[in-house]
Amino acid sequence: MKKIISVLLFISLAVSSMHAQRLNVDSLINLLETESLPPYEKMIICEELCNAMYSNDIDKALFYADKGLSIAKREKNKEQIGIFKEWHGTIYDTLGKDSLALDSYREALAISVENNDKTSELAAYISLGSYYGNRSENEAALDNLFKAISIAEQLGNQKEQLVKILGNIGNIYYSITSLDKAKEYFHRAEQIAENINDNFGKIKTYYGLCMTYAGGDEYDTALQYGIKSLELSKNHNNKLYEAATLNMLTKLYYLKEPKDLKKAEECGIEALRIAEEMKSKRFISGMLVNLSNVYREQEQYQKSIDAALKALEVDSTNLDMGLNIFLNLATNNIFLGNKEDAYQYTLKYIKKKDEQNSENLRREISMQEVKYETEKKELRITSLEQEKQLYTWLGILGVVAVILGSGLFFYRNRLNKQKIKQLEQEKQLVATQALLDGETAERSRLARDLHDGLGGLLSVLKLNLNEIDKTSLTKEDEEYYEKVSDILEESNKELRRIAHHMMPASLMKTGLKTSLSDFCQAIPGVTFQYQGKDRRLDERLEVSLYRCTYELINNAVKYADATKIDVQLLVDDNLISLSVYDNGIGFDPTSVTTGSGLENIRTRIATFSGKMYISSSENGTEITIEIERP
């Protein structure tokens, strides 16, 4: 008995020493080898060693997680099994082993629920929220984080966990570029972390604020938080955040004016060194991309290409990094005169850009769905609470009050249903308008990117191509030269056409009348008439009417085989009317498919309380949209 007490005392002293002297790892390892040490104490030491080595030597952290799990299974200790499953998830997540990480997190959650261990359940939900958030699965991430907040509030005294939760929610808002919301959650986490002197929480929060302010081009503020995060990470030997912060500082030093490319390169090289020690593919790839950017700014084009290719080899799954990689490869090859490589990487850049735009739209839709579902859940909870109170009063009043109470209940229930239906309709309209605004913003941004980014790149490529001395070319090379030049010219024309139709500049500058007139004139057989005063409408309404006209003309040409199309727009003080008539083969409005785009049109005009009327026969079709002006 005395021997066990002395061992336990030694454990207590060792653990105390860990926190006071940056973890006395050697003492814990030696203690773990003690034959007489009880299994439970061995599991506790394995847990402490995982915590000590995770940020510095992730392979050893995995080794002690395996060892602890083996002991826990042998002892059939479900609580410790759950703890080590949680550690496995965290370590696999850092190593980029997605499926193993997710399985481990889910097993840890199932064990904590089975044991009714709310503390472990809270940790599991936080980990799952972080896992899904890192992979842009925002709906699943927020669902787990909201559950974590609920459990933390039930338990109380969970300030450190609240810091993690708020920080993870901030990360999600940052990932969808909702920077004001991201700042709000990060600053809430910062306040709690500083109040309780949670050093890890402060490191994570400072890093999040550094990212967020950098995302809003507030580089001075971002740099202040980055320096605070780096100092704390070094002081507490947290290699994970030291590398991540150095990576952010690399970006800040080459973005902030005046640029400090020397510091940027130093930070990037040190960040990469730490990431390679930790063997984290996700970090290594990101840091190589940043270094590629720095080398490009330094005009070290070959070094920039080498870093970009290595990043692509390490991890090609990240859309944002992939876009940066292909842009660097195309640009650097232009400056080095490698025209064929530049052309091929430009095509890959375009493909990756399309993937990114699709993913951005998916994230926006997912985020709107999450908000809508959350509001519906809150409304349902409120409704259930009201019903519970009502039933309680009915029981107290007794038989005499049952008739009156029942009548009141049914009356209130009917009103509630009407209100709920009205609220759902209003929220659906808000959600729809948000999606349309997101679509408009994305189209505008994509049009600018195509015109300014890719258009500029193609122009630079054409200029470089013109520098070639054609007198020194063979006949075969000269034919190849002319072919490439023609392709570039056609690409430029096609690019301008696509950018214009995605979001015509005239719509933003001069309004709906001019943009519709230009659009109709560009299509054979289409005429446009305008009646009423020439005035600007609400920007969102102009965009919606333009897209509706585009869709109706496209349907007439594509499905109705129309050769003549008349477009009329009437704008007066009380009504806006858009009519599109065609001489096509017509269709049955009752059997129309969703592929025609009419459902999209109905959705667009519904946000303005508009109506659509369809008259169609074998001699043609007339579709009219009417929107009353407020």
N, C-alpha and C positions, 0 to 999 in steps of 0.2 A: 504494500500500500504506500509506504513512504517513497518507494522508487517511482511509482506512478505520479505521486504528488510532485516529486522533484522534476519529473519530465514535463508535467503540465506547467510548472513554474517556469521551466526553461523555455517552453513554447510561448508563454505570456511575455517573457523578457525578449524573446526573439522577435515576436510580432511588434512589440513596443519599439524595439530597436529599428525595425523596418521603417516605421513611419517617422521615427526621429532621425534616422541616418540613411535615407533613400534605400531602404530594404537591404538587410544583411542576407543576401541570397546564399552565400556560401554556408552560413550557419544553418539555414533552413534545409539546404541539400544534405548536409552532414547529419542533421537531426532526422531527416526522412529515412536514412539508412539504419537508424537504430532498430535492432531486432525486436526489442521489448515494447516498442511504441505501439499503443492500441491503434486499430484500423481507423477509427474516427479521427484521431489526431493526424494520422497520415493524410487523410482526405483534406483536412483543413490546411495542412502545409502545401499540398498539391494545388489547392485553390489559390493560396497566397503566391505561390511560384508562378502560376498562370498570370496573375495580376502584375507581378513584378517584371515578367519577361515579355509580355505581350507587345509592349512598345519598342523593345530593343532586340529581342531574338525570338521571332515568332515560331521558328521550328521547335525551340525548346519549350515554348509555351504550349504547343500542340502535344509535345512529348508528355508533359506533366498533366495535361487535360486527359490524355489517353490513360495514363497511370492512375489518376484519381478516379476516372470512370470505371476502370477495371476493378479497383478496390470496392467502389460503391456497389457494383453489380454483384460481386462476391458476397458482400455483406447484406445485399437486398435492401439497401438504404435508398428509398425512392427520392427523398429530398435531395440527397447528394447527387443521385443520378441526373435529376433535373438541372442542378447547378452546372455539372460538367457538360451536359448536353447544350446548355446555354453558352458555355465557353467554346465548345466545338463550333457552334453556329457563328460566333463572333470571329474566331480564327479563320474558319473556312471562307467567311465573307471577305475578310481582308486579303486572303490568298486568291480571291476570284473564283472559288469553287462554288458556284451558285446553287446547284442542286443539293449538294451536301449541306451547305449553310441553311437553306430553307427547310430541309428535312430535320435538321438538328433543332432549329428554332421551334418548329411545330411539335416535335417530341417533348421539348422542354415545357411548352405551353400545356400540352395534354397532361403531363405529369403534375404540374402545379395545380391545374383544375381538379384532377383526381384527388390530390392531397389537401384540397381547399387551402392552399398556401397563397394568400393574396399578394404577399411581397414578391414571390417568385413569378406569379402570374403577371404582376405589373412589369417586372423586368422583361418577361417574354414578349409582352405586347409592345414595349418600347423597341426591343430588338427587331421585331417584325416590321414595325413602322419604319425604322431606319433602313431595313433591308429593301422594302418595297419603294421607299423614297429614293434610294440610291439608283434604282432602276426605272425611275419615272412612272411607276405604277401608283399614281397619286391617290386614286380612290381607295385602294387597299391600304396604302400608307396612312391616310387620314383616318380611316375606319379603326385601325389598330391604335393609333395615337389618341383618338377620342375615348376609346375604351380604357386606355392607360390613365388619362386624366380623371375619368370617373372613379377608378380604383384608388388612385392617389388621394383624391378628395375623401373617399371613404376611410382610408387608413389614417390620414392626417400625418403630420411630421414627416413628410416625404419631399422636403425641399430640394434635395439633390436630384431626385428623380424628376421633379417638375422642371428643373433646369434642363435636363435631357429632353423631356417631351417638348417643351417650348422651343428649344433649339432645333429639334427635328422638324417641327411644324414650320419654323422659319426657313429651314432648308428647302422644304417643299415649295413654299411661296417664292423663294429665290429661283428655284428651278423653272417656274412658269413665269418668271420675270414680273411677278407682282411685288415690286421692291418695297413699297410703302408698308404692306402687310408683313413682309419679311423683317423689316426694321422693327416694327412693333413687337413681334414675338421675340426677336433677338434681344431687344432692349429690356423686355420683361425678364427674360432669362438672365441677362447681365445683372440686373438689380438684385435678383434673388441670390445669384452666385456670389456677388460681392458682399451681401449682407451676412451670409453664412460662411464666407471665406472658403468657398469651394473652388480650389485651384484648378481642378480638371474642368469644372463647369465654366470657369472664367476663360481658360484657354480655348475651349470649344466655342464659347460665345464670342470672344474677341475675333476668332478666326471667321465665324459666320458674319459678323459685322464688317470685317475687312472685305469679304467677298461681295456683300450686298452693296456697300458704298462704292466699291470698284465697278459693280454692274451699272450703277447710276452715274458713272464718270466723275464721282466725287473722290478723286485720287488722294488728295491731302488727308482727308478723314480716314480713308481706307488704309493709308500708309501708317497712320498713328495706331490704329487697331492691329495692323499686321506686326508692327514692332513690339507691341505689348504681348501679343500671342507668342511671338518668337522668344522673347525674354523668359516668359513663364515656362514655355516648353523646354528650354534649355535648363532652367533652374530646377525643374522637376523631372528631368531626364525622360521627357516624353518624345521619343523619336518620331512617332507617327505624325503628331501635329507639328513638330519641328520641320519635317520634310514638307508637309502640306503648306505651312506658312511660308517657308522659303520659296516654294513654287508660286504662291500668290505674289510675294515680293518681287520675284523675277518679272512677272507680268506688269506689276505697277511701275517698276523702274524703267521699262521700255515704253510704257504708255504715257506716264506722267511727263509733262513739259517743265523744265528741259529734261530730255531723256538722259538716263545714266546707264548706258549700255554695258559699261564695265561692271558695275554693281549687279546689273541684271544677269550677266553671264556668270559671275561668281556665285550668286544665289542659286541659279539654275543648276550649275555643276554640283554644288553641295547638296541640293535637294535630290538630284538624281543618285548621288552616291549613297545617301541614306536609304532611299527607296529600293535600290538594288540590294542593299544589305538586308532589308526587310522582305525582299522577294515578293513585293506586291505589284502584279502586272498592271493593275488599274492606275496606280501612282506612277509607275515607271513610264507608261505610255504618255500620260498627261505632261510629265516633266520633260520628256523628249520633244513633245510638240512645242512647249514653251521655249526650249533651247533652240529649236528650229526657227522660231519667230525671231529670237534675239540674233542669231547668225544672219538671218535675212536682212534685219535692220543694219547689221554691221557690214553688209555686202559680202559676207563670206558664203557665197551661194552654194558651193559644193558641200561645205559643212552643214548648211541648212538642209540640203537634200538628204545627206547621210542620216541626220537626226530624224527627219520625217519618215524615211523608209524604215528605220529601226522602230519608230513608234508604230508604224503600220504593221510591222511584223509581230510586235508584242501584243497589240490589241487593236483589231479593226472593227470592233462592234459598236463603239461609241460614235453616234452620228455627228455631234458637234466637233469632236476631235478629228473625225474622218474628213469633215469639210475643210477644216484648217490644214490638215495634212495635204490634201489634193490641191488646194489653192497654193500652198507653198511650193509643192512640186512643179506645178504649172508655171508659176511666176519665176522661180529660180532657173528652170530650164530655158525660159525665154531669154533671161539675161545671159545665160551661158551659150545661147545660140543653138540649143538642142530642140529644133522646131518640131520634130515628130513626137518626141517625148512630151513636149509642152502641149501639143494638140491632144494626145491621148489622155493626159492628166486633166485637161480641160473638160473632156467628155465625162470623165469619172467625177469631176467636181459637180457638173450639171446633174448627174444621176444622184449623187449624194445629197445635193440641194433639194431635189424633189422629195427624197426620202425624209429629209429633215422637215420640210414644209408639211408633209402628211403627218408626221409624228407630232409636230407642234399643234396642228388642228385637232388631232386625237386627244392630246393632253388638255386642250382648252375645253373640248366637249366633255371629257372625263371630269374636269374640275367643276363645270356647271352642273353635271349630274350629281356630283357629291354634295354641292351646296343645296340643290333642290331636295335630294333625299334626306339630308340632315334637317332641313326646315320641316319636311313632312313628319319626320319622327318626333320632333319637338311638339308639333301641333297635335299629334296623336296622343302623346303623353299628357298634355294639358287637358285634352278631351276626356281621357280615362279618369283623370283625377277629379274632374267636375262630376262625372257620372257616379264615382265612388261616394262623393259627398252627398249627392242627391239621394242615393239608396240608403245612406245612413239616416238622413232626416226622415225618410219614408218609414223606416223601422220604428223610430221614436214616436212619430205621430200616431201610429197604429192604424187599425182598420178604418176608423172614421175619415182619416186624412188620405187614405189610399187613392180614392177616386180623384180628389183634387190634385194630389201629388202626381198621380199617373198622367192626368191631363197636362199638368205643367211640364212633366218630363217629356212627353211626346211633342208638346209644342216647342220646348227648348231644343229637343233633339232635331226637329224639323228645321228650326232656325239655324242650328249648328251645322246641319248638313248643307243648307244653302250657303252659309258663310264659308264653310270649308271648300265647297265647290267653287265659290267665287274666288277664294284665296288661291286655290289650285290653278284656276284659269289665269289669275293675275300673275302668279309665279311662273306659269308656263310661258306667258307672254314675255315676262322679264327675262326668263332663261333663253327664249327664242331670240329676243332682241340682242342679248349678250352674245349669242352665237353668231348672229348676223354682223354685229359690230366686230367680233373677232375675225370673221371671214373677210370683211371689208379691209380691216387693218392689215390682215395677212396678205391680201391681194395687193394692197398699196405697197407694203414692204417688199413683197416678191417682185413687183414691177420695178421698184427702185433698184433692188439688188440685181435684177437682170439687166436693166439699162445701164446703171452706174458701175456695178461690179463686173459682171460677165461681159457687158458691152465694152467697157474700158479694156478688159483683158484681151478681147478679140482685136480691138483697135491697135493695142501695143503689138500684138502678134502680127498684124498686117504691116505695121511700120517696120518691124524687124525683117519681115519677108521682103519688103521693098528695098532693103539695104543690100540685097544680094546682087552681085554683078552678073547680069544675065549674059553678057558677052563671053563669059568664061564657061557657060553651061553647054553641055552636049544637047543634042536635039531631044534625046529622051528626058534629060533633066529639065529642059525648058518646057516640055509638055507637062511634066509632073508639077513644075512651078506654076504654070497657068491653071492647072486643075486645082491645086491647093488655094490659089488666089481666088478663083471663082467660088470655091466652097466657102471661104471666109466671107466673101461679099454676100453670098446667099444667106449664110448664118447670121450676119449682121441685120439683113433685111427681115429675116424670120424672127429674130430676137426683138427688133423694134415693133413688129406686128403683134407678137404675143404680149409684150409689155403693155402696148397701147390698149389691146382688148381686155386685158386683165383689170386695168384701172386707167381709163383715158385721162390724160392731163387736162383736156378741155372740160371734163366734168368737174374737176376741182377748181379750175380757174374761172370759167365763164358760165357754168351751170348746165342744167339738163337739156335745154332747148338746143344749144350749140352742139353738145356732144351727141345727141340723138340725130341731129341733122347730118353731122359728119359721118356717123356710123351708117346711116341709111344710104347716103350717097356712095359709100364704098362698096355697096352690094348691088349687083345688077338686078333690075326689076323691082326695087324697093323705093317707094316715095314717102315723103314725110310732110305733114301739114301741122302747123301750130296755130291755135286760136286763143285769144286772151292777151292779157298783159304779160310782157316779157319781164318776169321777176324771178328771183332766186327762191327756192324752197328750202326746207330743212335738209341739211346735208345727208342725213341717213335716209330720208324719203327720196331724195334725188338718186342716191346709189341704188335703192331698192327698185325704183321705177326703171332705171337704166338696165338693171339685171333682168327684170321682168320682160322688157322689150327684147333684149338679146335672146332670152329663152323662147319667146313666142315666135320670133323670126326664125330662129334655129329649128323649131318644131315644124314650121310651115315649109321650110326648105327640105328638111331631112325626112319628114314623115308624110307630108301632104303633097309632095311633088309640085309645089306652087311655082308659077312663073311670074306672078304679079302679086305684090304685097303692098298694102297701103297702111301707113301708120299715122294716127291722128292723136294729138295731145291738146286737151282743153284745160286751161287754168283760169278760173275766175275767183271771185271773193269767197264763194261758198263751196265749190266743188273742183276736184281734179279728176279728169276723165282721160284714160288712155285706151285707145281702140286699135286693134290690129286685124285687118281684113286680108284674106288671101283667096285665090281662085283655085285652091287645091282640091283634092278628092274628098276632103271632109273626114269625120270620124264620129263614133258614137260616144258622147260624153259619159254615159253611164257605165261603159266598159273600158274606160281609159286606164292604162297601166301607170304605175308610179314612174316608169322610165321616161314618160313624156315630159316631165318637169313641171306639170301643172300643180302637183302637190307642193313643190318648192315655192311656186308663185303664191299659192294660197297662204302658206306659212309666212311669207314675206309681208303680204298686205294685211294679214291678220293683226300684226303688231301696230298697224295704224287704223284698225277697225274698218278696213276696206272690204269691198265686195267684188266678186268676179262673176260675169255673166257670159255664157257660152251659147252660141247659135251656130250649128254646123249641119251641112247637107252635102250631097254629092257635087254641088256646084261651088262649094267654098265654105269657109269658116270665118266667123267674126267673134272675137273675144274682147270684152270690155271690162276694164278695171275702174271702179269708182271709189274715191276716197273723199269724205266730207272734210272740209277745212274747219278747224276749231274757231 
